[in-house]
């Protein structure tokens, strides 16, 4: 074997060592990057779950605003004071991990009257304009009207008035503000109904 052959062989060995080291550094860097990305994803998911929660609508009580199978986002932290007109997720005490979705009609101190024959809802003597409902409010519950909402509570109704169990029934009744988990603000599926919920 000539000197040239030896040199080439040595060079090849050196190049191979360098390549192996570079590959090792490259793999280390990739693993570090992957770890950072995964850590960021976990932190982001945790923050998102704390501030916003995704939920699946079950049932028809909020039609035509929300439909069975709609995927919605609920603003949890920072929602603030419940207001009439807000669509909210309510902790269902009898169903662990489940939530009810209803619209706030009145809050503490408000007086609610429902004329079931006319299908009209009144708050503090004013008839509500309700373009969001499915049909007029003819279904009554066991609550006797008029009623004054206790302080710290809300009176809620489903938009599908004749197919909703809500504050008209003692099974739900007045909802303590502490049982309101957050405000429904966005629908992300199905895509044909994608968008903000007012």
C-alpha positions in Angstrom: 0.0 0.0 0.0 1.5 3.4 -1.0 1.7 6.6 1.0 -1.2 8.1 -1.0 -3.4 5.1 0.0 -2.6 5.5 3.6 -3.3 9.2 3.5 -6.6 8.7 1.8 -7.5 6.0 4.4 -6.6 8.2 7.3 -8.5 11.1 5.8 -11.5 8.9 5.3 -11.3 7.7 8.9 -11.1 11.4 10.1 -14.0 12.4 8.0 -16.0 9.5 9.3 -15.3 10.5 12.9 -16.2 14.2 12.2 -19.4 13.1 10.5 -20.3 10.9 13.5 -19.7 13.8 15.9 -21.7 16.2 13.8 -24.6 13.7 13.6 -24.4 13.2 17.3 -24.6 17.0 17.9 -27.4 17.3 15.4 -29.4 14.6 17.1 -28.8 16.2 20.5 -30.0 19.6 19.1 -33.1 18.0 17.5 -34.0 16.2 20.8 -33.6 19.5 22.7 -35.8 21.3 20.2 -38.4 18.6 20.3 -38.4 18.7 24.1 -38.9 22.5 24.1 -41.7 22.2 21.6 -43.4 19.4 23.7 -43.0 21.4 26.9 -44.4 24.5 25.2 -47.4 22.5 23.9 -48.1 21.0 27.4 -47.9 24.5 29.0 -50.1 26.0 26.3 -52.7 23.2 26.7 -52.7 23.8 30.5 -53.1 27.5 30.1 -55.8 27.0 27.5 -57.7 24.5 29.7 -57.6 27.0 32.6 -58.8 30.0 30.5 -60.9 28.4 27.8 -62.6 25.0 27.6 -63.9 23.1 24.6 -67.3 21.5 25.0 -69.7 19.4 23.0 -73.3 20.4 22.9 -75.7 17.5 23.6 -79.5 17.9 23.1 -81.8 20.4 21.5 -82.6 22.9 24.3 -80.5 25.7 22.8 -81.7 25.4 19.1 -81.6 27.3 16.9 -78.5 29.1 18.5 -76.7 25.8 19.3 -77.4 22.4 17.8 -76.7 18.9 19.1 -73.1 18.0 18.2 -71.8 21.6 18.0 -68.3 22.0 19.4 -68.0 25.2 21.4 -65.5 27.2 23.4 -66.3 28.5 26.9 -64.5 31.4 28.4 -63.7 30.4 32.0 -61.3 32.7 33.7 -62.0 36.4 33.4 -65.7 36.0 32.4 -66.7 38.5 35.1 -70.3 39.4 36.1 -73.1 37.3 34.4 -75.3 39.5 32.3 -78.7 39.0 30.7 -78.3 37.6 27.1 -75.1 35.7 27.9 -75.1 32.1 26.9 -73.3 30.2 29.8 -72.1 26.8 30.8 -73.6 25.8 34.1 -72.2 23.1 36.4 -74.8 20.3 36.6 -74.7 19.1 40.2 -76.5 15.9 39.6 -74.3 14.9 36.6 -70.6 14.8 37.5 -68.4 16.5 34.8 -71.4 17.5 32.8 -72.6 21.0 32.0 -75.8 22.6 31.0 -75.8 25.4 28.4 -78.5 28.1 28.8 -79.1 31.8 28.2 -79.2 34.2 31.1 -82.6 36.1 31.1 -82.4 37.9 34.5 -80.0 38.4 37.4 -80.3 39.0 41.1 -83.1 41.5 42.0 -84.8 41.3 38.7 -88.5 40.2 38.5 -89.5 37.7 35.8 -93.0 37.2 34.5 -94.0 34.8 31.7 -97.3 35.0 29.9 -97.5 31.4 28.7 -100.6 32.1 26.6 -99.0 34.9 24.7 -95.6 33.1 24.9 -94.0 36.4 26.1 -91.2 36.9 28.7 -91.1 40.1 30.8 -88.2 41.3 33.0 -89.0 44.2 35.4 -92.2 44.8 33.4 -90.5 45.1 30.0 -91.3 42.5 27.4 -88.1 40.9 26.0 -87.4 41.1 22.3 -86.0 37.6 21.6 -85.0 37.0 18.0 -82.9 34.1 19.1 -85.6 31.7 20.3 -87.0 28.8 18.3 -90.7 29.5 19.2 -92.7 31.5 21.7 -92.5 30.4 25.4 -95.7 28.3 26.0 -94.1 25.5 28.2 -94.5 26.2 31.9 -92.8 24.4 34.8 -93.6 24.2 38.5 -92.4 27.7 39.3 -95.2 30.2 40.0 -94.7 33.6 38.3 -93.9 36.4 38.7 -90.7 35.6 40.6 -87.9 37.8 41.9 -84.4 36.4 41.3 -82.5 36.1 44.5 -79.2 38.1 44.8 -76.2 36.1 43.6 -78.4 34.0 41.3 -79.5 34.0 37.6 -82.7 33.0 35.9 -81.9 31.0 32.7 -83.9 29.7 29.8 -83.1 27.5 26.8 -83.6 29.1 23.4 -85.7 26.1 22.3 -88.3 27.2 24.9 -90.8 24.3 24.6 -88.0 21.7 24.7 -85.8 22.9 27.5 -85.6 22.2 31.2 -84.4 25.4 32.8 -85.3 27.9 35.6 -89.0 27.4 35.0 -88.6 24.1 36.8 -87.5 23.5 40.4 -85.2 20.7 39.0 -82.9 23.6 38.0 -84.4 26.7 39.5 -82.4 29.8 40.1 -78.7 29.2 39.2 -76.1 30.5 41.8 -73.5 32.6 40.0 -70.9 30.2 41.5 -72.3 27.4 39.4 -71.7 29.3 36.2 -68.4 28.0 34.8 -68.1 30.5 31.9 -69.5 32.2 28.8 -70.0 30.4 25.5 -68.4 32.6 22.9 -67.3 30.5 19.8 -68.3 27.5 17.8 -65.5 25.8 16.0 -67.4 22.8 14.5 -69.1 22.0 12.3 -67.3 24.2 9.8 -70.5 25.4 8.2 -71.5 27.1 11.5 -67.9 28.2 12.4 -67.8 31.5 14.2 -68.5 33.7 17.2 -71.7 33.2 19.2 -73.4 36.3 20.4 
